Amino acid sequence: MYQLAIAALLQLSLAFLAEAAPVTVQGTSWQGPTGGGIVGFIVLVLDIIAWVEIFQSNRTPMNKVIWCLVVFLFPVVGMIIYYLFSDRASHNAGGYEAIPS
């Protein structure tokens, strides 16, 4: 469920990025005064989800720092690289352990 939502948001953000020029309505920019707009917000949400996954994984601290820097310095490309090449299944498969009674 969680990964399906991430994939849907990623596809939605890539669809917005495919447009060459911002859409204007009666002379106002689609992106608004800050320049980020909807696309910026979607990228921010996906980056935060990636950072939470990285922090909760069982990677070494150095690998966590490297992945966080990649996602932080290159928000769109870094996030795509993380989701495609980070081997998330093996690092997040630990799950919860039962408390011994």
C-alpha positions in Angstrom: 0.0 0.0 0.0 2.8 2.4 1.0 4.9 1.6 -2.1 1.8 1.9 -4.4 1.2 5.5 -3.0 4.8 6.4 -3.6 4.7 5.0 -7.2 1.5 7.0 -7.9 3.0 10.2 -6.6 6.1 9.6 -8.6 4.2 9.1 -11.8 2.1 12.2 -11.1 5.2 14.3 -10.4 6.9 13.0 -13.6 3.8 13.9 -15.6 3.9 17.5 -14.4 7.7 17.6 -15.1 7.0 16.5 -18.7 5.3 19.8 -19.5 7.7 22.2 -21.2 6.2 25.5 -20.1 4.2 26.4 -17.0 0.4 26.8 -17.6 -0.9 30.3 -17.2 -4.4 31.3 -16.3 -5.3 35.0 -17.0 -1.7 36.1 -16.8 -0.8 34.4 -13.5 1.8 31.7 -13.4 0.7 28.1 -12.6 3.6 27.8 -10.2 2.6 30.7 -8.0 4.9 33.4 -6.5 7.4 31.0 -4.9 8.2 29.0 -8.0 7.7 25.6 -6.5 4.0 25.1 -6.9 2.4 21.6 -7.0 5.4 19.9 -8.6 7.7 21.3 -5.8 5.3 20.1 -3.1 5.1 16.6 -4.6 8.9 16.4 -4.9 9.2 17.6 -1.3 6.7 14.9 0.0 8.4 12.1 -2.0 11.8 13.3 -0.7 10.6 13.2 2.9 9.2 9.7 2.4 12.6 8.7 1.0 14.4 10.2 4.0 12.1 8.4 6.5 12.7 5.1 4.7 16.5 5.7 4.8 16.5 6.6 8.5 14.4 3.5 9.4 16.5 1.1 7.4 19.1 -1.2 8.8 22.0 0.3 6.8 25.2 1.5 8.3 25.2 5.1 9.4 27.7 6.1 6.6 25.4 4.6 4.0 22.4 6.4 5.5 24.3 9.7 5.3 25.3 9.1 1.7 21.8 8.2 0.6 20.3 11.2 2.5 22.9 13.5 0.8 22.1 12.1 -2.7 18.4 12.7 -2.1 19.0 16.1 -0.6 21.4 17.5 -3.2 19.6 16.1 -6.2 15.9 16.0 -5.2 14.3 14.6 -8.3 17.2 12.5 -9.7 18.4 11.4 -6.3 15.0 10.2 -5.3 14.6 8.2 -8.5 18.1 6.7 -8.1 17.3 5.8 -4.5 14.0 4.1 -5.4 15.5 2.2 -8.4 19.0 1.2 -7.1 19.0 1.2 -3.3 17.9 -2.4 -2.7 15.2 -1.2 -0.3 13.6 -4.7 0.1 16.6 -6.2 1.8 17.3 -3.2 4.1 13.7 -2.7 5.2 12.7 -6.3 5.6 13.6 -6.5 9.3 10.2 -5.4 10.4 9.3 -5.7 14.1 10.5 -8.3 16.4 8.2 -9.9 18.9 9.0 -9.2 22.6 10.1 -12.4 24.3 7.9 -13.4 27.2 
